Structure formats: structure tokens, C-alpha cells
Amino acid sequence: MKKLLILCSFLLIFSCNNNIKKTQKPTFLIGEWKRLNDKPGSQTYEMWNTNLVGMGYTMKGKTRSFQEILSIITIKDTLYLEVKGVNEKPTLFKFIEQTDTSFVSENPKNEFPKRIKYILDNKQLKASVSSDDFRIDFIFDKVN
């Protein structure tokens, strides 16, 4: 009887573990987004395709003053935000929190930012990049 109880407990735990939600990529990012809270004279955009590869860039007049390539990638069942084009090598930010409409990723070894957060809030895409003592907020509207 004791062996049967242990076996049943094991099977119950095992079957419950099979129901763990698989890592889901943040599809709420998909689309073209225009920043609303830019500095005067600048306009920032983010564009994310269905493969969750994106590009962020800032225009000052007709000149592109900043550009980065953003990707949501999976390494060993863990999601990362990969940023290319800012540093010599790509920088990875590990997902530490996630819902259907938000995620927080961080890389404590990176000088700035150490944390990147995205949230879909009332049809606006809000993002922030931060370190321990500094933060920049972005508010985007979807471009139709």
C-alpha cells in the first residue's frame, strides 16, 4: 500500500509538471511603433516582425542618429532580449518576469541599461531602460 501511495504521488507530481506553461514569446511587440515622448527634433521608432526581430532607431531631421537590432531569442528554454549594434558584441538581457502583456529582462553586468522592461498598456507600448540610479521611459503608439 505504501509503495502504491508513493507511486501515485510521483505520478501526480509528474503529470502536474507536464502542465507547466511553455515559454511564450511576447507577441504583443509585433508591429510598428512611434515614440510619443521624444526630445524635440527627434523621432524614435521600433518595428517588430512576426519572428520577434525588431529594429529601434531615432531620426534627427533626415539623419538616423541611432539604430539597434532587437531580437527575442531562446537559449536552453529561457527567453532573452538580444541587443545588437550598440556594443561591439550583442548584449543579452535574461527574462526575469513575464506576463501575456509584459516582460522584464536584465543583465546586471551591463553598464547601462541593466534592466529593460516592456508592457502593453491600453494599446500603448511602454518601455523603460534603467540602471540602479537612472531610468529612461518610452511611450509608443502603434502606427497603422
ChimeraX attribute file (.defattr): number of C-alpha atoms within 10 A of each C-alpha:
attribute: neighborCount
match mode: 1-to-1
recipient: residues
	/A:1	6
	/A:2	7
	/A:3	8
	/A:4	9
	/A:5	10
	/A:6	11
	/A:7	12
	/A:8	12
	/A:9	12
	/A:10	12
	/A:11	12
	/A:12	11
	/A:13	11
	/A:14	11
	/A:15	11
	/A:16	10
	/A:17	10
	/A:18	9
	/A:19	8
	/A:20	8
	/A:21	7
	/A:22	8
	/A:23	11
	/A:24	12
	/A:25	18
	/A:26	18
	/A:27	16
	/A:28	17
	/A:29	23
	/A:30	17
	/A:31	16
	/A:32	18
	/A:33	21
	/A:34	21
	/A:35	21
	/A:36	14
	/A:37	13
	/A:38	15
	/A:39	10
	/A:40	7
	/A:41	8
	/A:42	16
	/A:43	18
	/A:44	22
	/A:45	19
	/A:46	24
	/A:47	20
	/A:48	21
	/A:49	14
	/A:50	11
	/A:51	12
	/A:52	20
	/A:53	17
	/A:54	20
	/A:55	18
	/A:56	18
	/A:57	15
	/A:58	19
	/A:59	15
	/A:60	14
	/A:61	10
	/A:62	7
	/A:63	9
	/A:64	13
	/A:65	13
	/A:66	13
	/A:67	17
	/A:68	15
	/A:69	18
	/A:70	22
	/A:71	18
	/A:72	21
	/A:73	17
	/A:74	15
	/A:75	8
	/A:76	5
	/A:77	9
	/A:78	12
	/A:79	21
	/A:80	22
	/A:81	24
	/A:82	17
	/A:83	20
	/A:84	17
	/A:85	13
	/A:86	12
	/A:87	9
	/A:88	7
	/A:89	9
	/A:90	14
	/A:91	18
	/A:92	20
	/A:93	23
	/A:94	22
	/A:95	19
	/A:96	14
	/A:97	11
	/A:98	18
	/A:99	11
	/A:100	12
	/A:101	14
	/A:102	19
	/A:103	19
	/A:104	21
	/A:105	21
	/A:106	22
	/A:107	20
	/A:108	14
	/A:109	10
	/A:110	13
	/A:111	9
	/A:112	15
	/A:113	19
	/A:114	17
	/A:115	21
	/A:116	22
	/A:117	18
	/A:118	21
	/A:119	22
	/A:120	17
	/A:121	11
	/A:122	7
	/A:123	11
	/A:124	16
	/A:125	22
	/A:126	18
	/A:127	18
	/A:128	16
	/A:129	19
	/A:130	17
	/A:131	17
	/A:132	10
	/A:133	5
	/A:134	9
	/A:135	14
	/A:136	11
	/A:137	12
	/A:138	16
	/A:139	19
	/A:140	21
	/A:141	15
	/A:142	17
	/A:143	12
	/A:144	6
